[in-house]
Amino acid sequence: MKAKDLLTAIQVDSAGELKQLSSYQFVFIKEGEQETNHLAAKIEADKIIVQKNSAESLRLNGFINLLNEAKEAEIYIEEELVFGYRLVERGIILG
C-alpha cells in the first residue's frame, strides 16, 4: 500500500461515519494474538518501514506526517508489505 492511498483512506473515514477519528491516537500492528503500538517508523529510499520498538509508541499524528512526507512510498511492517488497515478503539491497525 502506498502512503498516499492510506492517507486518502484515513481522510475518507474521518469525513464519513467515523467522525471520531481525531480521538484515535496510535498505530498498531498484530503481534501474535495481541496488538502492539510499541513501534517506530522511518523513511528508507522509497519505503516507509514500521518496526517494533520497545521504547516508544507510534502516534497516529506522527505517522500521518511521515506519510505526507513520502506519499509515493510503499508501507512495510519490517519486510512485509502493508495491504490495508482497520480502525480500532484507540487507533489503526496496519495489516
C-alpha positions in Angstrom: 0.0 0.0 0.0 1.3 3.4 -0.9 1.4 6.2 1.7 -0.9 8.4 -0.4 -3.5 5.6 -0.6 -3.5 5.2 3.2 -3.8 8.9 3.6 -6.8 9.0 1.3 -8.5 6.1 3.1 -8.0 7.8 6.5 -9.4 11.0 5.1 -12.5 9.3 3.8 -13.0 7.6 7.2 -12.7 10.9 9.0 -15.2 12.5 6.7 -17.7 9.6 6.8 -19.5 7.9 9.6 -16.3 7.6 11.7 -16.1 11.2 12.7 -14.3 10.2 15.9 -11.0 9.7 14.0 -9.5 12.7 15.8 -9.8 10.6 19.1 -7.6 7.9 17.6 -4.1 8.2 18.9 -1.9 5.2 18.0 -0.7 3.0 15.2 -0.8 -0.8 16.0 0.4 -4.0 14.3 -0.5 -7.6 15.2 1.9 -9.4 17.4 0.7 -12.9 17.6 -2.8 -12.8 19.0 -2.2 -9.4 20.6 -1.7 -5.9 19.1 1.2 -3.6 19.9 1.8 0.1 19.4 5.4 0.0 20.6 6.6 0.9 17.1 8.9 3.3 15.2 8.6 4.3 11.6 11.2 5.7 9.2 11.6 6.5 5.6 14.2 4.5 3.7 14.6 5.2 0.0 11.1 4.6 -1.5 9.7 2.8 1.6 8.2 3.6 4.9 9.3 0.9 7.4 7.4 0.3 10.6 9.4 -1.7 13.2 8.9 -2.9 16.7 10.4 -0.5 19.3 10.0 -1.2 23.0 11.0 2.4 23.9 8.1 4.3 22.3 4.6 4.2 21.0 3.9 5.2 17.4 1.4 8.1 17.4 -1.0 8.5 14.6 -0.2 12.2 14.2 3.5 11.5 13.7 2.7 8.6 11.3 0.4 10.8 9.2 3.2 13.4 9.0 5.6 10.7 7.7 3.0 9.5 5.2 2.7 13.1 3.9 6.4 13.4 3.6 6.8 10.3 1.4 3.4 10.0 -0.4 4.8 7.7 -3.1 6.5 5.3 -0.7 5.2 1.8 -0.1 4.5 1.0 3.6 6.1 -2.1 5.2 6.0 -3.7 8.6 9.5 -4.9 8.9 9.9 -6.6 5.5 6.2 -7.3 4.8 4.2 -5.0 2.5 1.1 -3.5 4.2 -2.1 -4.1 2.2 -4.6 -2.2 4.4 -5.7 -1.1 7.8 -8.6 -1.2 10.1 -9.8 1.1 12.8 -9.9 0.1 16.5 -10.9 1.9 19.6 -7.6 3.8 20.1 -6.1 4.0 16.6 -5.5 2.0 13.5 -4.0 -1.5 12.9 -1.8 -1.9 9.9 -2.0 -5.2 8.1 
